[in-house]
Every structure is written in structure tokens, then in C-alpha cells.
Amino acid sequence: MLVYNVTMKVDKEVEADWLVWMKSCHIPDVLSTGQFIESRMCRLIDETDDKDPTYVIQYHCENIENFKRYIAEFAPALREDYHTRFKDKLVAFRTLMEVV
């Protein structure tokens, strides 16, 4: 089992809109690709100096082939969509982890 972890620091001024959009559109769109079996969204409790919230979205994937297919076929359009919507209002970094 793999976990695709996306950490996002979101500008406080767009947080409410971003959160609704993530839950109602983006995460369902990622899951509808068929490459992940479930997801989880968490908000970091520790505050940073600038008070902008940080979220972690974890997508569970059965194997590396599904992950590679997601990255090659689906990720570019989905990333472009949220970059278009939120431009410079968030910073994201991604990691892929193996459940041990």
C-alpha cells in the first residue's frame, strides 16, 4: 500500500473557499480517476508564524503502477485546475510513502 501525501499551506484569505472546493470537487475528482482507494484530509494543529493554515491530504494507492498512471494521465490537468483557481494563494509539496 502506498500513500500519496500532498501538504498545502493555504493563504488564510482563501481558506474557506479552498476547503469547500477541495472537499466537493478536487478530492472527488482525484478519487474518480480510479487510481486511489480512499483519501483523508487533516489540518495541522501547530500554527506557523504567519498564521496561514497547513493541510495534508493523503490518497491511498494499492500499487506503484496506479500511482504512475495517475501522475502521467491525470495529475497535470488536476493540478492546473487548482493552480488556475488559487494561483499564488497556496504552496504545495508532495511525497510518496510506503505503508510498512
C-alpha positions as CSV (number, residue, x, y, z in Angstrom):
1,M,0.0,0.0,0.0
2,L,1.3,3.5,-0.9
3,V,0.2,6.9,0.5
4,Y,0.5,9.9,-1.8
5,N,0.8,12.8,0.7
6,V,0.0,16.3,-0.5
7,T,0.9,19.1,2.0
8,M,-0.6,22.5,1.3
9,K,-0.1,25.8,3.0
10,V,-3.1,27.9,2.2
11,D,-3.5,31.7,2.3
12,K,-5.9,32.5,5.2
13,E,-8.0,34.7,2.9
14,V,-9.0,31.9,0.6
15,E,-9.1,29.1,3.1
16,A,-12.9,28.7,3.4
17,D,-13.4,28.7,-0.4
18,W,-10.4,26.4,-0.9
19,L,-11.7,23.9,1.7
20,V,-15.2,23.7,0.2
21,W,-13.7,23.3,-3.3
22,M,-11.3,20.6,-2.1
23,K,-14.0,18.6,-0.4
24,S,-16.7,19.0,-3.1
25,C,-14.6,19.0,-6.3
26,H,-10.9,18.3,-6.2
27,I,-10.6,15.3,-3.9
28,P,-13.7,13.6,-5.6
29,D,-12.0,14.3,-9.0
30,V,-8.8,12.6,-7.8
31,L,-10.7,9.6,-6.5
32,S,-12.7,9.3,-9.6
33,T,-9.6,8.6,-11.6
34,G,-9.8,5.1,-10.1
35,Q,-6.1,5.1,-9.1
36,F,-6.7,5.6,-5.3
37,I,-9.0,3.7,-3.0
38,E,-9.5,6.3,-0.3
39,S,-8.4,9.7,1.0
40,R,-8.1,11.6,4.2
41,M,-7.7,15.3,4.9
42,C,-6.1,16.7,8.0
43,R,-5.3,20.2,9.3
44,L,-2.1,20.8,11.2
45,I,-2.8,22.0,14.7
46,D,0.6,23.7,15.2
47,E,0.4,27.3,14.0
48,T,3.1,28.9,11.9
49,D,4.4,32.4,12.4
50,D,2.3,33.8,9.6
51,K,-0.9,32.0,10.8
52,D,-1.7,30.6,7.4
53,P,-3.2,27.1,7.8
54,T,-1.5,23.9,6.6
55,Y,-3.4,20.9,5.4
56,V,-2.4,17.4,4.5
57,I,-4.4,15.3,2.0
58,Q,-3.5,11.6,1.9
59,Y,-4.5,9.4,-1.0
60,H,-4.2,5.6,-0.6
61,C,-3.0,3.7,-3.6
62,E,-2.8,-0.1,-4.0
63,N,0.4,-0.2,-6.1
64,I,3.1,1.9,-7.9
65,E,1.5,1.2,-11.3
66,N,-1.7,3.0,-10.3
67,F,0.3,5.9,-8.9
68,K,2.4,6.2,-12.0
69,R,-0.7,6.2,-14.2
70,Y,-2.3,8.9,-12.0
71,I,0.9,11.1,-12.3
72,A,1.1,10.6,-16.1
73,E,-2.5,10.7,-17.1
74,F,-4.5,12.7,-14.6
75,A,-2.3,14.8,-12.3
76,P,-1.3,17.5,-14.8
77,A,-4.9,18.6,-15.6
78,L,-6.0,18.4,-11.9
79,R,-3.0,20.4,-10.8
80,E,-3.6,23.0,-13.5
81,D,-7.2,23.4,-12.3
82,Y,-6.3,24.2,-8.7
83,H,-3.4,26.4,-9.8
84,T,-5.8,28.4,-12.0
85,R,-8.3,28.8,-9.2
86,F,-5.9,29.7,-6.4
87,K,-2.8,30.9,-8.2
88,D,-0.3,32.2,-5.7
89,K,-2.6,31.6,-2.7
90,L,-1.1,28.2,-1.7
91,V,2.1,26.3,-1.7
92,A,2.1,22.5,-2.1
93,F,4.7,19.7,-1.8
94,R,4.1,16.1,-2.4
95,T,5.6,12.9,-1.1
96,L,5.0,9.2,-1.8
97,M,5.3,6.8,1.1
98,E,5.0,3.1,1.6
99,V,3.0,1.7,4.4
100,V,5.2,-0.7,6.4
